[in-house]
Amino acid sequence: MQRRKFLIGVGSASVGGSALLGSGAFSRVESQRSVKIEVAEDPDAYLGMDKCSIGGSETPNSSYAHLDGDGHLEILMNPDNPTIGEGTPLGEGINSDSRMYVDNVFQLCNQGKENACIWIEDYDDELSDPPEPYEDERRVDFYLGDNRDRSIVGEDNAIGLPLGECVCLGLKTNSKGLSEGDELLEELDNEIRIVADVDGDCTFDPEEITETGRISLAYEDLPKDESDWDYNDWVVDIDGTFTRRIEDGEDYVTNFLWNVVPQARLAGDSHTFEFEFDCGGEYTVTYYDNEGESLRDDSSSFSAGTVAIEVWDDTDEVLDTLDEGDDACVIPDEWAQIDVNFDEPGCDFETLGDTFACHGSDLPFNPILENNDKDVTVERGDIRLLVVNEEWSWPTEGTAIWDAYGGVDEDDDGRPDFGEDCDLGEVTGDVVECNIAVQLDNRLEIENDE
């Protein structure tokens, strides 16, 4: 058991230290062999303790954390902090009669042999309460990284720390009712205890759920006053899997694997087809021919709100057999599989198993179609984009959607009126029924052709 010192000052005086009491033990060892066990400095111990480092760089608030002459971690928020006077102004203690949050100060690293549950022993009953109305608050609270609502004080708040991983902690102070020279944890002799228990009851990994979904996207690619509203100028089917992470009440998509299969291109013009996302990450697009042979791949990263993934820069090359308005169900020359990993914590959107608005205003991504021959761009929310939450049978060339589906009317401007619920209704005219599916060997196959 080693003592650690955390000094937290009000004004220019020490407000308190909290020494960490760490311990490490074997469950049981009995053998007649030479055994050498050394006490390591905190950064190298089984439960490593050091300044908080994120992405290989120490955080600004890690300047409060130091190793003393014995290699023990201490947090100094008082005049003893050696950073004072090193080029940047630094106060000599926390404010009196206030609360303060300090994110990402120090880190704990599991350098043992097993996963462990980590928490700070609850010391609240040993301290005098702050004055009303703050009596239910701790004088010093420790929380996860920069998540100020995620305390790790008390066994019920334990976090799982997998073997070989580190986690940063921040701290909150409450100096209500105190003044210069007071110490927040004086009644504890400025000591707290960190517990690492391999048999503890805590959650190590966030819950991950894999879901599947499918939608079709159908486009008009001309100006609105020139469109024939048959929604077959570019049609793609998207199906695949999503991985959702649920952690601390938050729900994010961390990865998806989509099959993007062209279904129709009954336009005389070529297009660029691309996806835009509201979060950043990295992706790989792998292209296959219709016999399942890999053609090429493209990998890169993207930032939120940028045109992130250009899938095809010339749709003419994908479905050139449909240039002259062939209404048959035709297998495209190639299709694309997109593997996206979002930056942590993930991207907040619903999966394709949900029902989206008729023109995609609520899509979690922006599927952009640009007409390469005319100054036309169609994206989510545009009436020229139709989002179908199931297999799409598109009108034959020149057949307006209100002549093909009973639930759509023609308005006074000669444009489709999908109604408030966007219910297409029953098929009443000529449509192309086409379900091109990806097989296990990556071949494309028409599963119905009527």
C-alpha positions in Angstrom: 0.0 0.0 0.0 1.5 3.3 -1.1 0.5 6.8 -0.1 -0.2 9.5 -2.6 -0.6 13.2 -2.0 -3.2 15.5 -3.6 -2.9 19.1 -2.4 -5.8 21.4 -3.3 -5.6 25.0 -2.2 -8.2 27.7 -1.6 -6.7 31.0 -2.6 -3.0 30.9 -2.0 -3.1 28.3 0.8 -3.5 24.6 0.8 -7.1 23.4 0.7 -6.4 19.9 1.1 -4.6 17.0 -0.2 -5.9 13.6 -1.1 -3.3 11.0 -1.0 -4.0 7.9 -3.1 -3.7 4.6 -1.3 -2.9 2.0 -3.9 -2.5 -1.7 -3.4 -1.6 -4.7 -5.5 -1.7 -8.3 -4.6 -1.6 -11.9 -6.0 -4.6 -14.1 -5.3 -2.2 -16.8 -4.0 1.3 -17.9 -4.8 2.9 -21.1 -3.3 6.1 -22.4 -4.9 9.7 -23.2 -4.0 11.3 -21.0 -6.5 13.2 -17.8 -6.4 10.8 -14.9 -6.5 11.8 -11.2 -6.8 9.1 -8.6 -6.3 10.0 -4.9 -6.6 8.1 -1.8 -5.7 7.8 0.3 -8.9 7.2 4.0 -9.4 3.5 4.7 -10.0 3.7 5.0 -13.8 5.2 1.5 -14.0 3.2 -0.2 -11.3 0.5 -2.8 -12.0 -2.0 0.0 -11.4 -0.2 2.7 -13.2 -0.8 6.3 -12.1 0.5 9.3 -14.1 -0.4 12.5 -15.8 -3.3 12.3 -18.1 -2.3 11.8 -21.7 -4.7 11.7 -24.7 -3.5 10.9 -28.2 0.1 10.8 -27.0 0.0 14.3 -25.6 -0.4 15.5 -22.0 -3.6 17.4 -21.3 -3.4 21.0 -20.1 -4.8 20.1 -16.7 -2.2 17.3 -16.3 0.1 20.1 -15.0 -1.6 19.6 -11.6 -0.3 16.0 -11.5 3.3 15.2 -10.5 5.5 12.5 -9.3 7.2 13.2 -5.9 10.7 12.1 -5.0 9.6 8.6 -4.3 7.8 8.3 -7.7 4.4 8.6 -6.2 1.6 10.5 -7.9 0.4 13.7 -6.3 -2.0 16.4 -7.4 -0.9 19.9 -6.4 -3.5 22.7 -6.6 -1.6 24.9 -4.2 1.6 27.0 -4.0 3.7 23.8 -4.1 2.8 23.2 -7.7 6.2 23.3 -9.5 4.5 24.6 -12.7 4.0 28.0 -11.1 6.3 30.5 -12.7 7.3 28.4 -15.7 6.3 30.9 -18.4 2.5 30.9 -18.1 0.5 32.4 -15.3 -0.9 29.8 -12.8 -3.0 30.4 -9.8 -2.0 29.1 -6.4 -5.3 27.5 -5.3 -9.0 27.1 -6.1 -11.5 29.9 -5.4 -13.3 30.0 -2.1 -17.0 29.7 -1.9 -17.2 28.1 -5.4 -17.4 24.9 -7.4 -14.6 24.0 -9.9 -14.3 21.3 -12.5 -10.9 20.2 -13.7 -11.1 17.7 -16.6 -8.5 15.0 -17.5 -6.0 15.5 -14.7 -4.4 12.1 -14.1 -4.7 8.6 -15.5 -4.9 5.1 -14.2 -3.5 2.3 -16.4 -4.2 -1.4 -15.9 -0.7 -3.0 -16.3 -1.6 -6.2 -14.3 -2.7 -9.6 -15.6 -6.5 -9.3 -15.7 -9.3 -6.8 -16.3 -10.1 -4.9 -13.2 -12.9 -2.8 -11.7 -11.7 0.6 -10.6 -13.3 3.0 -8.2 -12.4 5.5 -5.5 -13.5 4.5 -2.0 -16.4 6.6 -0.8 -15.1 8.9 1.9 -18.1 11.2 2.2 -19.3 9.9 5.6 -16.0 10.9 7.1 -16.2 14.5 6.1 -18.3 17.4 7.5 -21.0 18.4 5.1 -20.9 21.7 3.2 -23.4 24.3 4.3 -27.0 24.3 3.0 -28.1 24.0 0.3 -24.9 22.1 -0.7 -24.9 19.5 2.0 -25.5 16.6 -0.5 -22.4 17.4 -2.5 -19.0 16.0 -2.0 -16.1 18.3 -1.2 -14.1 16.6 -3.8 -15.5 14.3 -6.5 -13.6 12.3 -9.1 -15.2 11.7 -12.5 -14.4 10.0 -15.8 -12.3 12.2 -18.1 -14.4 15.2 -19.0 -17.7 13.6 -18.2 -18.6 15.6 -15.2 -21.8 13.5 -14.5 -19.9 10.2 -14.3 -18.5 10.0 -10.8 -16.2 7.0 -10.0 -16.5 7.5 -6.2 -18.0 4.6 -4.5 -18.1 0.9 -5.6 -21.5 1.4 -7.2 -19.8 3.8 -9.6 -17.0 1.4 -10.5 -15.7 1.5 -14.1 -14.2 -1.4 -16.0 -10.6 -1.0 -17.0 -9.5 -3.7 -19.4 -6.0 -5.1 -19.3 -3.5 -2.8 -21.1 -5.8 0.2 -21.2 -5.7 3.6 -19.4 -8.4 6.0 -18.3 -8.1 9.7 -17.4 -9.9 11.2 -14.4 -11.0 14.7 -13.6 -12.1 16.2 -10.3 -14.7 18.6 -9.0 -14.1 20.7 -5.9 -16.7 22.4 -3.7 -15.3 25.1 -1.4 -18.7 26.5 -0.3 -18.4 27.7 3.3 -14.6 27.5 3.3 -12.0 30.3 3.1 -8.3 30.8 2.4 -6.2 28.4 4.3 -8.9 25.7 4.7 -8.3 22.2 3.4 -11.1 20.2 1.7 -9.9 16.8 2.8 -8.2 17.7 6.1 -10.4 15.3 8.0 -9.1 12.4 5.9 -5.5 13.5 6.5 -5.6 14.5 2.9 -5.7 10.9 1.7 -8.1 8.9 -0.5 -8.0 5.3 -1.6 -8.2 3.9 -5.2 -9.5 0.3 -5.4 -8.7 -2.0 -8.3 -10.5 -5.3 -8.0 -10.3 -8.1 -10.5 -13.4 -9.7 -9.0 -15.4 -6.5 -8.9 -18.9 -6.1 -10.4 -18.7 -3.5 -13.2 -19.3 -3.2 -16.9 -16.1 -3.5 -19.0 -17.3 -3.0 -22.5 -20.2 -0.9 -23.7 -23.2 -2.8 -25.0 -22.9 -3.3 -28.8 -25.9 -4.2 -31.0 -25.7 -5.2 -34.6 -28.7 -4.2 -36.7 -29.6 -4.7 -40.3 -31.6 -2.4 -42.6 -32.5 -1.6 -46.2 -33.7 1.4 -48.2 -33.8 2.5 -51.8 -33.0 5.9 -53.1 -34.6 7.1 -56.4 -33.7 10.4 -58.1 -34.8 12.9 -60.7 -31.7 14.6 -62.2 -33.1 17.6 -64.0 -34.4 21.0 -62.9 -37.8 20.8 -61.3 -39.6 22.5 -64.2 -38.0 20.0 -66.7 -38.5 16.8 -64.7 -40.8 14.0 -65.8 -41.1 12.7 -62.3 -40.6 9.0 -63.0 -37.9 8.7 -60.3 -35.7 6.3 -62.3 -32.8 8.6 -63.5 -30.7 7.0 -60.8 -31.8 4.3 -58.4 -29.6 2.6 -55.8 -30.5 0.0 -53.1 -28.6 0.2 -49.8 -28.6 -2.7 -47.4 -26.2 -3.8 -44.7 -25.4 -3.8 -41.0 -24.9 -1.2 -38.3 -23.0 -1.6 -35.0 -24.6 0.6 -32.3 -22.8 1.2 -29.0 -24.9 2.0 -25.9 -22.9 3.4 -23.0 -23.9 5.6 -20.1 -27.3 6.2 -21.6 -25.8 7.4 -24.9 -26.5 5.6 -28.2 -24.1 5.8 -31.1 -23.4 4.1 -34.4 -19.7 3.2 -34.4 -19.6 1.3 -37.7 -21.6 0.3 -40.7 -21.1 -2.0 -43.6 -23.3 -1.2 -46.6 -23.9 -2.8 -49.9 -24.7 -0.1 -52.4 -26.2 -1.7 -55.5 -27.2 0.4 -58.6 -30.7 -0.6 -59.8 -31.4 1.8 -62.6 -30.0 4.7 -64.5 -32.6 5.7 -67.1 -31.1 9.1 -67.7 -29.2 10.5 -70.7 -26.8 12.3 -68.4 -24.1 10.9 -66.2 -23.8 11.6 -62.5 -21.6 11.7 -59.5 -22.9 9.9 -56.5 -21.6 10.6 -53.0 -22.4 10.5 -49.3 -22.0 13.3 -46.7 -22.0 12.6 -43.0 -22.5 14.8 -39.9 -19.6 13.1 -38.1 -16.1 12.3 -38.9 -14.4 9.0 -39.4 -12.6 6.8 -41.9 -13.9 4.6 -44.6 -13.0 1.9 -47.2 -15.0 1.4 -50.4 -14.4 -1.9 -52.1 -15.8 -2.3 -55.7 -16.9 -5.7 -57.1 -18.0 -6.7 -60.6 -21.3 -8.5 -60.9 -19.5 -11.9 -60.8 -18.1 -11.1 -57.3 -14.5 -10.3 -58.3 -12.9 -7.4 -56.5 -12.0 -4.6 -58.8 -10.4 -1.9 -56.6 -10.7 -0.2 -53.3 -10.4 3.3 -51.9 -9.7 4.3 -48.3 -9.6 7.7 -46.6 -10.8 9.7 -43.7 -13.4 12.4 -43.6 -14.6 15.3 -41.5 -18.1 16.1 -40.3 -20.2 18.1 -42.8 -17.9 17.6 -45.8 -18.6 15.6 -49.0 -17.0 12.6 -47.5 -17.3 9.5 -49.7 -17.5 9.8 -53.5 -18.8 6.4 -54.5 -19.0 6.9 -58.3 -17.8 9.9 -60.3 -19.5 8.6 -63.5 -22.6 6.5 -63.2 -22.5 6.0 -67.0 -19.8 3.4 -66.4 -21.9 1.5 -63.9 -25.1 1.1 -65.9 -24.3 2.0 -69.5 -26.7 -0.6 -70.8 -29.6 1.6 -69.7 -28.7 4.7 -71.8 -31.6 4.3 -74.2 -34.4 3.8 -71.7 -34.3 0.1 -71.4 -37.1 -0.8 -68.9 -35.8 -4.2 -68.1 -34.2 -5.3 -64.8 -30.5 -5.2 -65.6 -27.6 -6.3 -63.4 -25.1 -3.4 -63.1 -21.4 -3.8 -64.2 -20.3 -3.2 -60.6 -21.4 -2.5 -57.1 -19.8 -1.0 -54.0 -19.4 -2.1 -50.4 -18.7 0.7 -47.9 -17.1 0.1 -44.5 -17.2 3.1 -42.2 -15.8 3.6 -38.7 -16.8 6.8 -37.0 -14.6 8.7 -34.7 -15.3 8.1 -31.0 -17.8 8.1 -29.5 -19.6 7.5 -32.7 -22.3 9.0 -34.9 -25.8 9.7 -33.5 -28.3 8.4 -36.1 -31.0 5.8 -36.6 -30.4 2.7 -38.6 -31.9 1.9 -42.0 -34.5 -0.3 -40.3 -36.5 2.8 -39.4 -38.9 4.6 -41.6 -37.6 7.9 -43.0 -39.4 10.9 -44.5 -40.5 10.7 -48.1 -37.7 12.9 -49.4 -35.0 12.0 -46.8 -35.1 15.2 -44.8 -34.4 13.1 -41.7 -31.8 10.8 -43.2 -28.7 10.4 -40.9 -26.5 11.0 -44.0 -26.8 13.1 -47.1 -26.9 11.0 -50.4 -25.9 13.6 -53.0 -26.5 13.1 -56.7 -24.8 15.6 -59.1 -25.7 15.8 -62.8 -22.3 15.9 -64.5 -23.8 17.4 -67.7 -26.1 20.0 -66.1 -25.9 22.3 -63.1 -28.2 20.1 -60.9 -27.5 18.8 -57.4 -30.1 16.7 -55.6 -29.7 15.9 -51.9 -31.8 15.1 -48.8 -35.0 17.0 -48.4 -35.3 17.7 -52.2 -38.5 16.6 -53.8 -36.4 15.1 -56.6 -35.1 12.5 -54.1 -37.5 9.7 -53.1 -36.6 7.5 -50.1 -38.4 4.1 -50.2 -38.1 2.1 -47.0 -38.5 -1.2 -48.9 -37.8 -2.7 -52.3 -38.6 0.0 -54.9 -40.4 -0.8 -58.1 -39.8 2.3 -60.2 -42.1 3.7 -63.0 -41.1 2.9 -66.5 -39.4 5.6 -68.6 -41.6 8.6 -69.0 -44.3 7.3 -66.6 -44.9 9.9 -64.0 -45.1 8.6 -60.5 -48.8 9.7 -60.1 -49.6 7.5 -63.1 -47.7 4.5 -61.5 -48.9 4.7 -57.9 -52.4 5.4 -56.6 -51.3 7.3 -53.5 -49.6 10.2 -55.4 -51.3 13.1 -57.1 -50.2 15.7 -59.6 -50.3 19.2 -58.1 -51.1 22.5 -60.0 -47.5 23.0 -60.9 -47.2 19.6 -62.5 -45.2 18.1 -59.7 -46.0 15.1 -57.5 -48.0 15.6 -54.3 -47.2 12.7 -52.0 -49.6 13.7 -49.2 -48.9 14.2 -45.6 -48.1 10.6 -44.9 -46.2 10.0 -48.2 -48.0 6.7 -48.8 -47.4 5.7 -52.4 -50.4 3.4 -52.4 -51.0 0.5 -54.8 -49.3 0.1 -58.1 -51.7 1.5 -60.8 -49.4 1.8 -63.8 -46.3 0.4 -65.5 -43.4 -0.2 -63.1 -40.2 -2.2 -63.2 -39.9 -4.8 -60.4 -36.3 -5.5 -59.8 -34.6 -7.0 -56.7 -30.8 -7.3 -57.3 -29.3 -9.1 -54.3 -25.7 -9.6 -53.2 -24.9 -13.3 -52.7 -22.5 -14.7 -50.2 -19.8 -15.0 -52.9 -20.3 -11.3 -53.7 -22.1 -12.0 -57.0 -25.1 -10.1 -58.0 -28.3 -12.0 -58.8 -31.8 -11.0 -59.8 -34.1 -12.6 -57.3 -37.3 -11.6 -59.0 -37.8 -10.3 -62.6 -41.4 -9.8 -63.5 
